[in-house]
Amino acid sequence: MPVTLIKRWNGILKRDLGVLYLIFIAVISVIGSGVLVVPTTAEYMAGPASLLSVIIAGVSILIFLLLYAELSSEIPVTGGTVRYPDISHGNIVSAMIGYGLLLAYVVSPPLVLEIMLSYLSYFFPSVYQNGNITSIGIAVASLIFIIFYIPSILGVKLTGLLSALLGSIKAIIIFVFALLLILFAFHPSNFTAYHGFIPYGINGVALAVSAGGLFFAFTGFRLIFDFAGEAKYPRRAIPGSVLLSFLIVFVIYMLVQVAVIGGINWTGLQQYSVIPGNWSSLSSLSSPLSQIALSNGLSFLSDIILFFAVYSPLVFVVPVLGAEARLLMGLVDNGYAPKVFNTTSKKYGSPYVAVTFILILTIITLILLPRYSSILSLVSSAYGFTYATIGVQYSVIVKHLSSSRFKVPLGKILAPISMILGGFVVFWSGYPSTLWGLIVMLLFIPVYFYYNRDIMKIKEDLRAGWWFIVYSLLLFAISYLGSQIFGGLGLVNSTESYLLIAVISLVFYWVGVKSGKREINIDKVQGG
């Protein structure tokens, strides 16, 4: 698709993002603070078998990515993650998903910078005290947001260039750390000596994927689809960047997992209350990678990790402000956000109004963090519900594509599987996160009615979208009544919860596909 410019209201967007830029927009978003704690969290749940957990988590996220990649390569629109549910099921579904996702996006950068400031407080205690950001910390974080706001205003090409530069450094740092830990402190016996390779059975492996956070550590790739409207030759660039960025991230996570398992010096870690041979006692580590390095006498590796802990969340801000703005533009294109947010600079082709609005919202969120940190963390979980509909969106839209250059292998099978996995993702978010995610989505239904007064249009949207409301309520109910591991009441055990989710998801996959739009004009939505 050799389109170079996309006409917008009062301006243009430029297709300036090649494969390399898109790859590192994803890499910089996925490899984050989670890599500092998730490997050991997975280990104390699964032991050495956490390697299997990484593979399961990676394959699971890849299923979602493949489905999105086919849609995005054929319909490369701005804010794709909120546009596709609108294209497939209309305004009610997309308003719930879109505004829930936007709010989760806006909350994420302040929460990430809070982690950065907590590590920075080792050097500058005044930025973070007693578990909260101080006023000085808020000022520092606000300045960081303003600095990274500038490239978002000066054009997507600069955002892509910075993402490629800073993201490659980020990947190299953690790759080198893992490699050096393997070279200088590798204990092969750790993989078999302490109760075998799978000390806690298959349940432990599954728990590491879900409660251990491994699946959520792989999220972040969706930024590629939010920037799809500015991808050069999207039929090649989007599938290519999705697959290559996934490969980079997967290799790094596997390498880190191997390094951390092999790097555990049980004797050296006793000073941190770790019991030799007891994988679950690794939960006592407060800064796992740093402490593992120190226990092996590798203080220079501990310094590298401390630097990474500050650097990683800092550079995360580079693409995410722009992605949030594209999400907002997608809501405008869906028809239920002010058109002014689609205003773009004629010189730079940047959505400066949307980016400025996002910057203001982000700083307001940052100011609220000290008092409402726990609530804002729960609100950010709204994105979990968005995974539950990707398979349905795919199956409805793909029927209207005349041909696809990138065709998902076994797409008809992977789509319903993704629906089941999406239900699991919501369940893994845990109660009360599922409650807050549901509340956030339902709160924005009035926005839909504000922008839609046509009775026939409302009836059509209700016909196409009622199932998502019911499905979301059922997933919440299972979360509330389900396993205590995920915050539920424990009235339904984990096995029963998973079976219920699988059955309900398959039923609503069928209902969702049948309820989808009967006519979709692909040519009308292509290009922006």
N, C-alpha and C positions, 0 to 999 in steps of 0.2 A: 504494500500500500504506500505509494510514493507521495503521500500528502505531507507537505512540510509545514503548513499553517492551518490552524483550526480557528474559524471565525467565532468570536465570542461577543457578548454584548459590550459595545463600546471598546473593542480591542481584539487582540488575537492571543492564542497560545502557540508556542513554537515546538515542533517535534525535534527537540535537540538531545534527547536521551538515547544514547546507543546502548549496546549490550553491556559494556564495561560499567557505565554509570549505573544502570539498573541493577547489575549484580551487587555493587557495593552499597547501593541504597538499601538493599535487603540485608546484606551482611552486617552493616553498621547497626541495623535495627535488631537483628536476631541475636548476635553475639553480644550479650550485655552483662549486667551484674549477676544474672542467674548462673553464669559459668563459675562464679566464685563460690557458690554454695550448693548448687543442685547436684554436682557429682558426688559429694559426700552424703548429701541427704538421700540420694538414690542408693548409696552403698550401705548406709545403716538400715535400710529397708530390705535390700536384696543381696548384699554382699557382692562378691565378684560377678554374680549374674546380672548386676546392673548394666553390664555390657549388652545383654539381651534386651534390657529395658530401653537402652538408647536406640537400638535397632527398631524395636516396636514403635517407639515414639516417632522416630524418623519416617518409617513407612507410613504411619498414620497421617502425619502432616503432609506427606508427599501425595497421598490420595486427594486431599483437598486442593493442593497446589496444581495438580494435573488438570482437574476439572476447571478451576479458575483460569488456568493458562489457555485452554482451548477457547473459552468464552472471550477472554481478554485479547487474544491474538486476532480474533475475528471481529470483535466489537471493542476496539481500543478507546474507551471513553474516559474522561476525567472523573475521578472518584468512583471507579468501577465497582468497588465493594458495596456501595449504596445504590448504584445505578442498576445492577443486574437484578436484584429483587423487584425493582420497579418495573423493569422490562418484562419480567416473567409473571408477576402477580399484582402489579398495581401499587397504588399509593399507600394503602393501610399497612401492608407488610413492610414496604420500604421505609415508611415514616418511622415505624417502631424500630426497625433494624438500624436505619440511618442515623436518627438522633441518639439512639442508645450507643451506637458506635462512635459518633462524634464526641459525646460526653466522655466516653472511655478514653478516646484519643487525647482529649484536652487535659484530663486528669493525670495521664501517664507521665508526661515530662516533668512536672513538679515532683511527683513521687520518686522518679528516677534521680532527679537532682538532689533530693533529700538523702538518698543513699550516698551520692558523691560527697555531700557536705559532711556526712557522718564519718567518712574516711578522711576527709580533708581536715577534720577537727583534731586529728593526731598531730598536725603541724600548726593549725590555727584554731585553738579551742573556742574562740569567740563565735564561730559560725554555727556551732551545733552543741547544745548543752542539755543534759537531763532528758535525752531522747527526743528533743524537738529542735527545729530550726530557730535560730535567734533572729532578731531584727537585722543584725549584720549579715547573717546567712541569707535572709530574704533579699537584701540589697545586692549581695554577690550573685545570687541565682538570677535575679531580675536583669542584672547587667549581662550575664551570660546569654539569656534569652534575647536581649536586645542586639547583642553582637551577632548572634546567629540568625537574627531576623533580617539583617542586611543582605546576605546572599540570596535569601528567598525573594527579596524585592528586586535584586539585580538580575534575575533570570534563572530559569531551571537548569541551564547549562552550567552555571557556576555552582549551583547546589549539587549537581551530579559530579562535577569535578572535585569539589571538596569531599563529597561522600566517598569517591574513589580513593582519594589521597588518605584521608583520615581513617576510612574503613579498612584499607589495606594494612595500615600501621597497626590498627586494632587487632586484626587477624594474625599478623606476624608476631605481635607481642605474646599472645596466648599460645600460639603454635610453638614459639621458641621456648616458652616456659615449660610446656608439656614435654618437649623434646629433651631439654636439659635435665628435667626431673627423671626421665627414663634413663638417660645416660649416666647420671651421677648417683641416683638413689633408687634403683629398681630391685625389688625383692620378689622374684618369681614365685616363691612359696605362698605368697598371699593369695594366689588364684586357686589354690587347692587345699592348703594345709589346715585351715580353720573351718571345720564342718563342711568341707567340700566346696565346689563351685557354686552350688545353689543352696546355701545354708537355710534359707527361709522358704524354699519351695517356689512353686509357680505364683502363689499368692503374693509373695514378696516382690517378684518380678513385676507383676501387674500393679502393685501398690507404688512402686518406684516411678512407673509411668504416670500415674494419676496423682496421688497425694504427694509423691516425691517431687513433682513439678517438672519432670522431664518433657512431657508433652508441651507444657506452657513455655518451656525454655526454647522451643522451636518456633514459637509464634513470632510474627514480625515480617514475614515474607509478603504479606498482603500489601505493603507499601508499593510494591511493583505495580499492582493493579490500580492503585489510586493515582499513580503517575502515568498510567497507560495512554492517556490522551496526549502525552508529549513524547511518546516513544517513536524513534526512527524505525521505519519499516517494521511495524509491530508484529507482523506474522512471523518474522524471524526473531526479532529482538526479545519479545516477551517469553515465548517458550524457552529460548536459549538462556536468557538471564535467570529464569526460574530454576531450570535444571542445574546450571553451573553454580548459582548461589547456594542451592540446596546441597550440592556435592561438597563445596567448600566448608559449609557449616557442619555437615554431617561428619566429615573427616576430622575436623577440629574437635567436635564433641566426643567422638570415639577415642581420639588420641588423648584428650584430657582425662577421659574416664580410665583408660589403660594406665596412664601416668599416675593418677591418684591412687588407684588400687595397688599398683606396684610400689608406689612411693611411701606407703604407710609403714612407718617404723614404730611398731607397737611399744617397744621399750621407751623410745624417745617421747612418745605421746602420752605416757603415763602422767607426766606433769600437768596435763590438761584433763585429768580424770578419765582417760580412755583406758579400758580394761583390755589387756592383751588377748587377742583372738576373739573378742566380742564386738562384732560389727555394729550392733545397735548402740554401743557406747560412743561411737563417733559423733552422736548427736550432741555431745558436750563441747564440741569444737565451735568456737565463736567466729573465728576467721580461718576456715579449714585449710585452704591452699597455703596460706602464709604459715600456719602452724605446722603443717606437714613438711614444708621446706625447712623450717627452723629445727624440727625434730631430727632432720638428717644433716644438720650443720651447714645448710645452704642458705645463709642469711642474704646473699645477693639475690636469690630467687624470691625470697620474701619481700625484698625491696621492689622487685619487678612487679609482683602481684599488687603491692600497695599502690604503685604508680598506675597500674591497670585499673584498679578499683576507682580511682579518681578520673582517669582518662576516658574509660568506657562510657559511663553515663553522660559525661560532658559532651562527647561528639555525637551521641545519640540524638541530640537536639537538632543537628544539622538538617537531616531530611524530614524529621517528624513535623516540624512547623509547617513546611510546605505540603506535606501529606494531609494534614488537618485542613488546610485551606482548600485542597482539591476535593476533600470529602464534603466540605461546605458547598463548593461549587456543584458537586453532584446533587446535593439536596435542592439547589436552585433549579437545575435541569429537570429534576423530578417534579418540580412545580410547587414546592411548599417551603421556600425560604426566599427572603427578599432578593430581587434581581440585582441589587447594587453589589452583592458579593461576587457577581460574575464579571465585574469591571476589571479589565486588564490594562496594563501599561502598553501603549503603542510602541514604545521604544524597546522595552525589555521583554514584553510578552509575559509579564508576571501578574498574578492576581493580587495586586497590592492591597486592595480593600479587604479581601478575605484574610490575607496573612496578617494585616494590622489588627483586625478584629480578633483573630486567634491569639495574637500576642497579648492583647489586653485581657482576654479570658484566662490565659495561662498565668499571667501575673496575679490576677485576682485569686485564682485557685491556689497559687503559691502563698499568698497572704493568709488564706484560710487554713493552710496545712497545720500550723501548730495546734489549733483548736479542734479541727475536724479530720485529722489524718486517717483515723480508722474508718470513718464513714466514706471518705473519698476513695480509700483503697477498695471498699466494697462496691462503690459505684463503678469503678474501673472494670469490674467483672462483667459488665453488661455485654462485652464483646463475645463472651462465651456462647450466648444464644445465637449469634450470627453464624456460627459453624453449623448449626442444626439445619440450615436451609440451603446450603450450597448445592447439595445433590439434587434437590427439587428444582432450584433455579436452572441448573445445568440441563436436566432432562426436559424441561419446558422449552428453553431457548434453543437447544441444539437441534430440535426438530425443524426449526425455521431457518437454519443455516444451509444455504445451497451446497456449500462445500467448505471444508476446513483444511487448511494447509497442515496444521498440527492437530492430529486426531488422537484423542486419548485412547490408549489400548483398553479394551474391555470397559468402555465408558458406561454401558448400560448396566454392568455389574457393579462397578465402583461407585456409581451414584447412590444406589440404596445402601451400600456399605457405609458410604460417607454420612448418610442420614443417621445410621446407628451410632457411628463414631461421634457425630455431632451431639447426639443425645448424651453420650458418655461425657463429652467435654463439659456440658452444662452440669451434669451430676458431679464431676470432679471439681467444679468451681466451688462447690460446697455451700451449705446453708450457714449464715444468712446471705452469702453473696448472691445466691440465686434469687432470693427475695428482693434484694436491692436492684439486681439486674432487671427483674420483671417489672418492678415499680418504675424504674427509669423509662423502660419502653412504653408502658401503659400511659405514663404521664404525657407523652408526646402525641397521643391520639387526638386530643383537642386541637393540636396544630394542624393536623390533617383536615379537620372539619372547618377550621378557619379559612383554609385555602380552597376547600371544595364545598361549593354550595349547590352544585348540580345533583338533583336527586337520582337521576339515571346513572351518573358517574359514581355516586356513593354506593348504589346498589351493586354495580359491577365490581367495585373494589371490595365490597363485603363478600360477594360471591367468590371472589378469587382469594380472599385473605382470611376468612373466618377460621380456617383450620389452624393457621399459625398461632392465633390467640389461644385456642383450645389446647394445642400441642404444648405451648409454652407453660400454660397453667398445669398441665399434667406432669411435665418435667419438674416444675417447682414442687408439686405435691410429693413426687417420689423423692426429691432431694430433702424435703422437710421430714418425711416419714422414714427415710432410709438410714443407711449406715452411720453410726456415730463417728466413724473415721472421717467422714466428710461433713460433720456438724449436725447430722440428722438426729431424730429421736430414737432410732434403732428399732422401730417397730417392724421394719422390713429389712432383712439382712442383705449383705452385699450381692450375693448370688441372685436372690429374688429381684433386687433392684435392677441389676444388669439385664436379667431376662425380661422384666417388665419394660424397660427402656427399649430393648431390641424389638419386642413385639409392637409396642406403641409406635416406634419410629418407622417400622416397615408399613404399618397401617396408614400413618399420616404421610409417608412418602407417596403412597398410591393416591391418597386423597389430594395431596398437594399438587401432584402432577395433573390429575384430572381437573383440579380447580384452576390451573394456570390459564393465562390468556390464550384464547383460541386463535387470535390473529396478532402477529407481531411483525411490524414493518422494520426489518433490520436496517435497510438503507437509510431510514429516517433517523436512527440513533447512532449510526456509524460516524466516526470522525471527531466526536467531541461531545 
